[in-house]
Amino acid sequence: MLKRLAGVVAVLISAVPSAFALPMTLRVDATEAPRKIYHVELNIPAAPGPVTLFYPKWIPGDHAPSGPVNDLAGLSISAAGRSLIWKRDSVELFAFHIDVPQGASSVDVKLDFLSPAENGANSSVSATSELAIVTWNPLILYPRGLASDDLEITAQLRLPEDWKFGTALPVAKTNGGSVEFKTVSLTTLIDSPVLAGLHFRRIDLSPGAMPAHYLDIAADTEDALNAPAELIGKYRKLVREARELFGATHYGEYHFLLALSDQIAHFGVEHHASSDDRSRENFLTDPISHLVGATLIPHEFVHSWNGKYRRPEGLATRDYEEPMKGDLLWIYEGFTEYLGWVLAARSGLISPESNRQFLALTTANLDNRAGREWRSLADTAIAAQLLYDARNDWESRRRGVDFYDEGLLIWLEADVTIRKQTQGRKSLDDFCRVFYGPPSGPPQVKPYAFESIVEALNSVLPYDWKGFFETRLNRTGTDRAPLGGLEAAGYRLAYVEEPSEAQRATEQIRPGLSVAYSIGLRLNHDGSIIDVLPEFAAARAGIGPGMKLLSVNENRYSADALREAIRNTRTGGPLEFRVANGRSFVTFKLDYHDGEKYPVLRRNAQPPLLDDILKPLIR
């Protein structure tokens, strides 16, 4: 039955090839981006008869059906000068059905995209009065059933007056604020966002070398563009270290698209020849702000090799309707997390000591996951499309997208295993060159399965890699993280009475407070409780997420008051909380006597392989 159906689909598509011999055209008016609205006109070749247009649903890099179809507005479709009636599919809500009249060879589509004014599920603020990140997938309808590689499109973009832009999308010509791009596949268009803004700077990160690498920066203020020369030098070294690690590049040129604003959401999205990196306005000018986000750009850069060039079969879909399968996200994201962490240190963007401090915070979080008792790491990858939008409360019991950070720990253990078994002659660096390396060339996708990873690792070190990964991916029944690699690399997780510089910096940039490893609480700056770790004193006392801490030992709540009270428990001090729970006010007395506890890494008796891993490849 499935084979017969596939044949019918193939016949239907092949019956109208001439209708799509010409490229689609897309005209985007972004002059009202500061008002959070884009105006779009599309011309789509089409043959007479029933046609279904599809709004991109499964978005690469999101690993989820996150296409913002709710923000599509003002949709009108016409052909041969006649307005057409469109009807949304009753089951697949991203599909729109029309009937193209006889004599028409294309349809004209007009729509508006309502860019989010506030952050929410599947939406993020992407424009301010001074800048905008233009992603193409919210601005497109395309003929359903055709592979995105097989559809060509010519895009034009009109920007606000005096705005400049950066993108990996090849430019045909510019005229004032209007930009016409070269005709590309729909795949390439959606993989090539545009960063534009009034305050804009381009920095060459590989002067005199090929391929070219550019740091394109748009910010809400001119001052935010003033990256220190020393920091620019470190990003130039990142480019060299990555090239040395992988031994090849798979793009014609690369653009780091860095948006700096306190009004936008802060995250990164990978693309083949660019990365969409969003951070705080002072990211380049404030050392603390940069320290907290130092792995952002390295992580997204690594994705050009791991995720875009080599991609799990379940994520290498033919269009934006086919569901993605996240089974191998522990490679796609977990290995990228590891390599981004390594490259941040090798390039000098973060010191090895600070890198270890952040690793301690990550490791402690994973080492106190009650959800590990019932949920495997493999399931967090499969369920990624759900977990990305999961709430923060009860995260310890539920687990989150742990395949990022726990993937880091597992790949660290794989690296240490190779180094120990080969007496330092081989490492995961060798695997990177085997799996992601030569020859260099233009963007392409080479899908892989788990067996391909095992085969490539065995070419570096014959070992039971299948058993190694499956054991760690499928393990349940414990709340302990896989710390074997960390400990074999010469370090152990320990707890001390003072927060590390990394924790203090994080709490300064992202207001909140963690006393998770003493009494089991994570709080917002106002005392509202985000999460409670099971089996810790706060949980045993009956405190839960959503409550609000009002006072500590009869003193008004503050971070300093809470920390002081916890510190004093070591010498017999009480720990009494007054808490608001909805309309009720409740007093809790905690049975706790061990003072403050904050995670750090301490040396153990093993050789410090972790230090070796973080050393630059280029001296």
C-alpha positions, 0 to 999 in steps of 0.5 A: 500500500505504501509503495503504491501510494508513493507511485501515485504521488510521483505521477502527480508531481511529474505530470506538471513539471513545466509549471515549476520550470520558472522560479518563484519570486518573493518580495518582502517589504521590511520597512515596517519591521520596527512596528513588527510587521512584514508585507509579502508578495509571492508569485508561484508558478502553477498549472490550472487545477487543484493546488495546495500551498504549504506554510513551512512547519518543521523548521531546521534547527528548531527540531520541531513543528514551530512554523509561526502560522498563527502570525500569518495575516492578510492572506489573499491569493489571485491568478490571471487577475481573479481573486481565488478562494482559499481553504485551510486543510481541516487536518493539516493546518499549515496547508491551504487549498486553491483552484487555479483557473484555466489560462493561468500559469501562476498564482499571486500571493499577498500576506503579512507576517506579524513579527512577535512583540513578546516572547512566547512558545514558538515565537521570539522577538526578532525586531526592534526600532534599530534592527531586525533578523529576517528569517525567510520561513515565516514569509513563504508559501510553497507548492506542497509535495515538492522537495525544497531542493527542487524549488527555485526562488528569487527574493527581493528585500526592502529595508528601512532607510539607512539600514545596512545588512549582512547575510550568506545569501548571494546578492545580485544587486542593491539599490538604496534600501532594496536588495535583490538576491540571486536565484537559489533553491528554497532550501538555501533561501530558508537556510540564509537569514538576513541581519539588518540594522541602523547600527551595523558593523562588519569585521573580517575574521579571516583577512587574506584567507579563503574562504572568507569569514565575517562577523556582521553585527547589528545593535540597538546602539552604536556603542555596542558595536565597539568590540575590543581588538583583543576580543576580535582577535579571539574570534579570528582564532576561533575560525582558525581553530575550527579549520584545524579541528575539522580539516575542511570547510563546507561553505563558500564564505561564512557570516556570523550574524550577531544581533545585540539588543536587550529587547530581543530573545537571546539564543542561536540558530545554526545555518550552513554558511551563517549563524543567527546569534542573538545576545545582550546589547553589551555582549561585546563590550562588557566582560561579564556579559561575554563570559556568560555567553562565550560558547554561543558563537562557537556552538553555532559555528560547529553546526556548520559541520555537525548538523548542516553538512553531516546530518542525522537521517531523521533530520534530513527531511525533503521539505518543511512538512515531513516530520523530523525525528530527533533520535540522534540529537545527542550527536547533533546537539550534544556533540556540538555542545562539547566541541563548542565548549572546547573551541571556546577555550582553545580560541581564548574566548573563555579561560580554561578555569572559567570553562571548568567552572561552567562545566561544574554548574552543568554537571551538578545540575545533571547530577541531581535529576530525579527524572533520570529515575524513569526517563532515559537520555534517549527519550529526551532526544526523541521528545525534543519537540515537546521538551523545548517548550516545557515549563521550568517548574518540576524540570528535575522530575520531568527532565529537559533537553538534557541531550545538550549538556549530558551529551557533552559529558558523554562525548567528553568520556568518549574523547578521554577513552580514545586518549587513554586507549591510544596513550595520547596518540589519537582523540576525538579531533581525529574523528572530526577530521574523518567524519566532517573533514576533506574535501572542502566544498560548497554547502551540501548535506551528507545524512548519516545513521548511528551506525555511521558514527560507530564505524567512523569512531572504530576507524580511530579506535576499535572499541565497543562504541555501540555498547558505550553509547547505548548504555549511557543513552538508555540508562534509568533508575539513577539520578546520577549523571555519567561522570566517568569521563570527567573523573577519568580526565582528572577532575571530580565534582565537589561542593564548596561554601562560596559560589564560583565566579561563573555562578556569580556572573550568571546570576548577575546577567540572568537574574535569579538565585540557585541554592539547589545543592544545599536546600534544593531551591531555584528562585527568581530574583523576587523570591518566586520559586522556579523549581524544587529538587526532590529529596532536598530539605525544601521538598521534604518540608513541603515547598513547591514550585510557584510559591513565593518566599517572603521572609527568611527567619523573620527577615524580608526575603533577599538573596543575601538574607537567604544565603546568610541564613543557609550559611548559619545553619552550619553553626546551628542557625535556624531556617524558617521561611514564610511563603505565599502559596496562592491566597495562603501564607504558610511557615516552613521550618527546614531541617537542614544543617550543612551550610552553603553548597556550590559546585566546583571541579577539583583535581583527583589522582588521574592525569589532567586530560581535561586540561590537554583537551582544552589546549589550542591546536594552533600555537 
